[in-house]
Amino acid sequence: MFDDIQHRLSDALGRFKVRGKLTEANMQEGLRAVRTALLEADVNYEVVQRFMKRVTEKAAGQELIKSVRPDQQIVKIVHDELIELMGEGDPHIRFEKAGPTVIMLCGLQGSGKTTTCGKLARRLIGLGRKPLMVAADLQRPAAIEQLLVLGRQLDVPVHAEDPAAADPVEVCRKGVLEAEKLGRDTVILDTAGRLHVDDELMGQLKKIEKKVRPHQVYFVCDALTGQDAVASAGAFNEALELDGVIMTKLDGDARGGAALSVRQVTGVPVKFVGMGEKLERLDPFDPERIVGQMLGMGDIVGLVEAAKDAVDEDEARRQQERMARGKFDLDDFRKQIVTMKKMGSVKDLMGKIPGMNQMGAMLEGVDADAEVKRIQGIIDSMTPDERRDPHSIDIGRRRRIASGAGCEPQDVSGLVKQFDAMAAMVKGMSQMSMMDRVRMLSGLGKAGAFNPGAILKTTKQSTGKRLTPKEREKQKKLREKEARRIQKELREKRKGGPNP
């Protein structure tokens, strides 16, 4: 997520490594690079101009704070202004005291309205509400069936009619009446979209708004379409007076232009962001966390939340006790892979760990999630005894395991060798606090010594090339050396000793 803007801003902010007072003269080149980075990320031109004016005014002439480098001060200014640019997060939904609260979703075709309808219904259930969904999109043939499927998954009633004989305004009106009859307190209207803004679409939505009088109108915005999405949001806001925006497909947005522009262009707050296809992935919009990822600072809060949902506490406690005794085998590793897969994609998790965003280049050309699945397949092809004692795997066993996993025997050998280095690191980390572990991973990531793709790179990549035994041994030694250095540094820091 936000890979493009992250790399561009990192390069731009790296130009601020100057000494003494920050002046307009020594900031000119760096600010030009920041401006270019934002424009290339598809941020609205006028928004960029206003943003750069505020940053320049705050940064020019600012005195150097003791012990804080000038480039760090600029990062702080840019960080704060980006948060200001996106506005405060506002996930609050105002519910009516009498009768059902009616929420209308609108947007262009393909923006993810119907999926968002299901996600919003699931979120409302979590708030103790009793939603009903209305299939008012009579333009897209599969929209009604899709909403009915989502309704069955969520056990939420759906009001739907024959699209050939129905009128969308009447469908919405009857849907509200049905909600009243069934005692449902919230109605979500899934309206039709078009490939572009047109008079027919707006006319239909205005009729629904006039006849049904929804209490909240949300524009569903596809983040991947960048400025097109922002322009559409502005057009819908002029016609309907939006109450909020829901951004979809944010997990696939490399540029970030829509996320940075939509609030400034429309004046409407972003309520929620959709991340992936799963119904539980509708998150409150949090500008601070999004900016942190754009600037490569990670998202520890998001990482902890993902872990909270995925980790079994009893199993985690047993794992911790085993590691404290120096026990860590391939069976433990497999359990951690399963947990990690529940938390999200490898790329998504790396983006949440501070400093680990720099590791993306090392995984270039590798389908990390597919390779993690293949590693799990190799471990699954082992016997319980082989998982407990990987060194018992001889040539014959390697061939049998490779045959069962659909890979080459050398892939099995590479996994075992890399696991040795990982087991040593995990054993050292077991004595650390959670924050010390994050600091260690961040430090290793910045140094290029900790490579989550090291195991992946022992398998055949898309280029068909392999690491040579010499290269693998070099990687292993580098990781072990850097792990020892950072562990020593953390121990000395806790003792109050020198911190080189």
MARDOLUM-205955 format. One record per residue (C-alpha): x, y, z; residue in three letters. Coordinates in steps of 0.001 Angstrom, whole numbers, plus 524288, in hexadecimal, padded with zeros to 5 digits. Example, Ala and Ser with C-alpha at 12.3 -4.5 7.8 and 13.67 -1.06 7.14 Angstrom:
2
8300C7EE6C81E78ala;835667FBDC81BE4ser;
This chain:
500
800008000080000met;8050080D9A7FC22phe;811C6807DC7F6E8asp;813A38124D7EC69asp;8116181E3C7F4E6ile;81909817F47FFF0gln;825358165B7F796his;823D5823CC7F15Farg;8220382ADC7FE4Dleu;82D44823468047Cser;8363A827917F96Dasp;83158835977FA2Eala;8329D836BE808F2leu;8403B830EC80837gly;844B383D9C801B6arg;842C58454C80E47phe;84F1484044814D5lys;854DE84DB381747val;85B358540E82302arg;8574F85FAB82B3Dgly;84BC28684B8281Flys;8415D8640781E97leu;83FFB86EED81495thr;838768708C80808glu;8453C86F7E80078ala;849A78624F805BCasn;83BD385CE880561met;838A48609A7F766gln;83D8E854237F108glu;8375984B4E7FB44gly;82A21852327FAC5leu;82A30851557EBFAarg;82C3D842B97ED3Fala;82106841977F718val;81820849287EDDCarg;81BDD840507E284thr;819A7834347EADAala;80BE1838977EE38leu;8086183C117E035leu;80D9C82F117DB3Dglu;80553828727E5B4ala;7F96882E6B7DED7asp;7F64C8382C7E99Bval;7ED94843507E4ECasn;7F5D084EA67DFB3tyr;7EF18859547E79Fglu;7EFF8850EF7F3E2val;7FEA184F5C7F198val;8006285DFE7EFDDgln;7F9758611D7FCB0arg;800A985653803B6phe;80E1085AC27FF11met;80B25868CD802EElys;80811864AA810E9arg;8140085BC6811D9val;81D188665A80C8Dthr;817C98708181601glu;8198C86775821A1lys;826E58624D81DC5ala;82DF786E59818B2ala;83644874B082322gly;832DC86AA982D89gln;83DBF8698683774glu;8448485C718393Dleu;83F46855BD8455File;849FB8503D84DD4lys;84D03841D184AD7ser;8433E8418C83F96val;848868419A831B4arg;842D484B64827E6pro;83DBE8406D81F37asp;8368283AB782AEBgln;83020847CF82D78gln;82BC1848AE81F4Cile;8262E83AE782010val;81E6F83F3882C16lys;8192384B2A824E2ile;815808432B818D0val;80F89838A482180his;806EA8425C828D2asp;802C78497881C7Aglu;7FF1783CD681585leu;7F65E839588210Cile;7F075846F58208Cglu;7EE698453D811EFleu;7E62083900813B4met;7DE5D83E8D81F01gly;7DA48837A582B62glu;7D4FE829E082AC5gly;7C6438298982D04asp;7C0D381BA382D8Dpro;7B4E98201F83558his;7A77F81D0B82F83ile;79C1482513834A3arg;7909C81C128374Aphe;78291820D183809glu;77B3681F32844BElys;76E3A81C1B83E32ala;76CB0812EF8329Egly;7776880CA582A92pro;783968145B82707thr;784F1814758183Bval;792A2814918123Bile;7940F8162180384met;7A065811797FC9Eleu;7A35A817AE7EF75cys;7AECA8178E7E617gly;7B371813717D8B8leu;7B245805A57D37Fgln;7BD6F7FCEF7D7E4gly;7C0CB804E97E3EFser;7BCC07F9F07ED18gly;7AF907FF047F1E1lys;7A9147F1BB7F36Ethr;7B4947EBBB7FABBthr;7B5417F7F48032Athr;7A6C07F675805F7cys;7A99C7E90480BC5gly;7B56F7EE008133Dlys;7ADB27F94A818E6leu;7A2BF7F00A81CEBala;7AC897E771823F8arg;7B23D7F33782AF4arg;7A49F7F7A582F12leu;7A1D57EA22834A3ile;7AE1E7EBAB83CE2gly;7A8747F86A8421Fleu;79C217F16784650gly;793E87F63583AEFarg;78A447EE2C832D8lys;78C977F1DD8248Fpro;784B97EEEC8185Aleu;78ADE7F04E80ADDmet;783667F5147FEEFval;7875F7F07B7F152ala;7847B7FCFD7E9C8ala;78F0E7FB077DF79asp;786B97F6927D40Aleu;791157F9E37C9C8gln;79B6D7EF917CC99arg;795CE7E1EB7CA40pro;79D427DB2E7D540ala;79B987E5D57DF8Fala;78EE57E07A7E54Aile;793EE7D2837E612glu;7A0AA7D7357EC21gln;799577DE937F6BDleu;790997D2C97F965leu;79CB77CA467FB21val;7A2907D43E80494leu;795B37D49A80BF0gly;795EA7C5E380DBCarg;7A4097C64781269gln;7A0D67D0C081C7Dleu;793287CBEF81FC4asp;78E137D95F81BF8val;781257DAFC8148Epro;781CE7E098806C9val;776967E7707FFF4his;7775D7E44B7F16Aala;76DD97E4B27E601glu;76D9C7E0397D7E7asp;7769E7E9DE7D0C1pro;76EC67E8C47C42Dala;762627EE457CA4Fala;767777F64C7D5B7ala;76A7B804B27D775asp;7765D807E57E009pro;76F34812C87E745val;763EB809A87EAB3glu;76D6A7FECF7EE6Dval;773E1807E87F850cys;766D780CD97FD93arg;761797FF0C7FF4Clys;76E4F7FAD48056Dgly;76CBC804F38103Bval;75EA38008281276leu;763257F2638136Fglu;76D897F64381D67ala;763077FC9E825C6glu;75A977F070824C1lys;765D77E75C82875leu;76A9F7EFF883382gly;777BB7F2D882CFBarg;77DD07FF89831CFasp;787338028282694thr;7850F8022A817D0val;790598021D80E07ile;78CB6805D48001Fleu;7959A7FFF27F5AEasp;7930D809097EA2Fthr;79709807C87DBE9ala;7A37B80D497D61Fgly;7A85E810E57C8A0arg;7B5798107C7C1EEleu;7B5A381F4D7C2FAhis;7ADAA82A5B7C8CCval;7A19F82D127C05Casp;7947E833E97C159asp;78CBB827477C1B9glu;79463822197CD56leu;7938382ECC7D4EBmet;785258303E7D1D1gly;78241822BC7D72Dgln;789EB825427E3B1leu;78352832637E5B8lys;7760282BCD7E48Clys;779DE821B17EEC1ile;77ECE82C637F7BDglu;77239834397F601lys;768C3828D27F7E5lys;76FEF820CA80239val;7774E82BB580938arg;7833E823E580DBBpro;78963828BA81A59his;7975C82633815A4gln;79CC082625807B8val;7AA2681FFF805C3tyr;7B20D8206B7F937phe;7B95F813A97F6C3val;7C64A8176A7F090cys;7CFEB80E3B7E9BBasp;7DD608129D7EE83ala;7E41880C517E2CBleu;7DE0A816177D947thr;7E51D821877DFC0gly;7E0D382EEE7DB27gln;7D56B829467D36Fasp;7CFCF8249E7E061ala;7D201831EB7E69Fval;7CB7C839067DB3Fala;7BFDE82FAB7DBF0ser;7BEC5831E57EA99ala;7BDFD840837E812gly;7B33783EAB7DDF4ala;7AB37835D27E6DAphe;7ACFB83F4A7F22Fasn;7A7A384A9A7EA25glu;79BA5842AA7E667ala;798AC83BA07F32Cleu;79FF1842857FE46glu;7A7A0836CD80311leu;7A93D833BA8117Casp;7B59282BC080FB3gly;7BE74823EC806CFval;7C1FB8158880787ile;7CEA58126D80062met;7CFC7804B97FAD8thr;7DB797FCBE7F5FDlys;7E4B9804D47FE49leu;7ED567F8E480061asp;7F0767F8F37F1C4gly;7F2DB807A37F0DCasp;8014E809F77EE23ala;80038818927EB61arg;7F79D81DF87F641gly;7F2BD8299A7EE63gly;7E44F827487F118ala;7E6688256A7FFB9ala;7EDD68324880083leu;7E4B983A377F7D6ser;7D6A0836527FA23val;7D46983DA4806ECarg;7DA5384A4B801D7gln;7D2E7849D17F4F6val;7C58B846317FA6Dthr;7C61A84B2E80869gly;7BFAC83E4980C2Eval;7C6108356E81664pro;7CAC6827D7812E7val;7C35781E8881BC2lys;7C8D581117818D6phe;7D2AB80A378102Cval;7D0E67FCFB809CFgly;7DC937F3D280A67met;7DB237E736802BCgly;7CF2E7DF097FF9Fglu;7CC477D99180D27lys;7C0047DF1581361leu;7C7097E2A781FFBglu;7D0A77EB65818C2arg;7C9927F864819D1leu;7D2158009D822C8asp;7D00F80E3A82876pro;7D7CC81855820D3phe;7E3D081BE7828F1asp;7EC378267A82268pro;7F776824F682BFDglu;7F9278168882919arg;7F7F3818AB81A5Eile;802158239081A7Eval;80B0C81AF6822ABgly;80AC1810B3817F2gln;80C9281AE980D3Dmet;818E381FB2813FFleu;81DEA811F1816ADgly;81BA08130082559met;81368806AC825CCgly;806A28048482CD9asp;808DF7FE18839FCile;7FAC18006683E29val;7F5E77F96F831FBgly;7FF9C7EE6383434leu;7FB017EC868423Dval;7ECBA7ECBD83DFBglu;7EF477E29583374ala;7F6947DA1783D41ala;7EB9F7DB6E84729lys;7E1D47D5E583D79asp;7EAB57CB018388Eala;7F23B7C64C8447Fval;7ECF87BBEF84DABasp;7F1667C08A85B25glu;7F2E47B2E586104asp;7FAB47AE2D85551glu;8030B7BA918559Aala;805F27B836863FCarg;80A207AA418614Aarg;812DB7AEEE85624gln;819017B92485EF7gln;81BDB7AF128696Fglu;822277A5FC85F77arg;82AB17B0D0859E7met;82EBE7B4F186798ala;833F07A71586969arg;83B2A7A80F85C7Fgly;8314279F8185566lys;82D757A35C8479Ephe;82B4F7997183CD6asp;824F9798F482F81leu;817DD7958583596asp;8186C7A24083D56asp;81C707A955830EEphe;810C47A3AD829A8arg;807767A87083441lys;80D497B606832F7gln;80B8A7B59C8242Eile;7FD217B23D825F7val;7FB937BD8882F90thr;802BB7C6DC82674met;7F9D87C33581B10lys;7EE037C69F8236Flys;7F3E67D421825DFmet;7F4ED7D7988177Bgly;7FE637D6FF80C1Bser;80D257D71180E08val;80E1C7E44480747lys;803767E9FE80FE8asp;80A137E53A81C62leu;817667EA4381818met;811587F79E815A5gly;80C857F805823B4lys;819F57F591829CEile;8223D801FC82AE9pro;82E1280146821FAgly;829927F4E881B29met;823D57FC3480F8Fasn;831AD7FD0C80A5Agln;831D07EE54808ADmet;828317EEC47FD54gly;833267EF767F35Bala;838B67E2A87F86Emet;82BE27DBDE7F53Aleu;82B057E1C77E79Eglu;826557D7887DE08gly;822377CE227E8DEval;8140F7CAD67EBECasp;816837CAD97FA92ala;8092D7C5917FE6Aasp;80A2A7BA507F4B9ala;817C57B7027F9AFglu;8132D7B740807E6val;8088A7ADBB803E1lys;812D97A5297FD69arg;81B407A54A809AEile;80F5D7A0DA8115Cgln;80D767960F80745gly;81B837916680939ile;819BB790EB81805ile;80C8F78A0A81688asp;8136677F6A80E8Dser;81C6877C49819FAmet;819B777280824B1thr;8180877763832C3pro;825A97722C83607asp;82BAA7797082A77glu;825457862C82EB1arg;82A9F7848983C66arg;8383E7810D83775asp;83AAB786EB829E6pro;848C97821F82A1Ahis;843C77742E828EDser;83F807772681B00ile;8492B76FF181243asp;8498276EF180367ile;83ED9764AC802A6gly;835CB76C3780BA9arg;8383C778C3803F7arg;833E77721C7F77Earg;827A976CBA7FDEBarg;82411779E6803EDile;826B1781047F70Fala;81E0E777687EFC7ser;812EF779A17F968gly;8146C7887C7F8F7ala;81630789887EA4Cgly;823AD78FCC7EAF8cys;8320078C607E952glu;83A1F7852A7F3C3pro;84366790CF7F498gln;837C6799517F888asp;835D97909780466val;844547916580780ser;844247A0348062Agly;838937A14C80F59leu;83F747994C819D5val;84BF77A155818CAlys;844DA7AE4681997gln;83CA77A93D824D2phe;849097A72982CDBasp;84C427B5AD82C26ala;83E287B95282F23met;83DA87B03483AF0ala;849C77B6B484092ala;843D87C43483EC4met;836B87C03884498val;83D997BA6F85064lys;844847C76D852C2gly;8381F7CF45850C4met;8307F7C6EB85A6Eser;837297CE09865A1gln;8334F7DB7A86073met;8275B7E3C6862C4ser;81DDE7E5D08576Cmet;823087F398854CCmet;831117EEBE85501asp;82D507E49684AE1arg;827697EF0584223val;833AC7F778843C5arg;83C327EBF084063met;834587E8A883429leu;8347D7F6F683037ser;843307F7E483211gly;8459C7EB5482A9Fleu;83CA57EFFE81FCEgly;843D17FCE981E68lys;850D37F5E081E5Fala;84BF27EC5F8141Cgly;84FAF7E0FB81CDBala;842377DBFD8203Ephe;83BB47D754813DFasn;82E367D11D81534pro;830297CC748075Cgly;83CCA7C54080A54ala;835CD7B85380B15ile;82DDD7BBEA7FF26leu;83A187BF137F76Flys;83F837B15D7F95Dthr;834597AC8F7F0E0thr;833A47AED97E244lys;82FBE7BCE17DF25gln;828827C2097D363ser;835907C4B87CCDDthr;839817B66C7CE5Dgly;845EA7BA2D7D5CDlys;84A5C7B4937E2CBarg;853237B9B27ED57leu;85FF57B2667ED5Athr;864227AB2F7F9C8pro;86E727B5B47FBCAlys;864457C08E7FABBglu;85B1E7B9908042Aarg;8661D7B7B780DF9glu;869B67C60E80CBElys;85B917CA0980F61gln;85AE77C10D81B1Blys;867687C68E82120lys;862EB7D47D81ECEleu;855E37D1EF8257Carg;85C2F7CB478311Cglu;866537D60A832A5lys;85C4F7E0EE8320Cglu;8532C7D9BC83B51ala;85E247D8658455Darg;861AC7E6BC8442Aarg;853C17EB9384610ile;8512B7E2148513Egln;85D727E70E85801lys;859377F514855B6glu;84BBC7F27D85B83leu;851A97EBA58677Aarg;85AC27F70A86A0Aglu;84FB7800A58685Alys;847747F99187284arg;852F67F96B87BEClys;8558E807D8879B9gly;862CA8051D873DFgly;8690680A8686771pro;860D680AB385B41asn;869FF80B6D84F93pro;
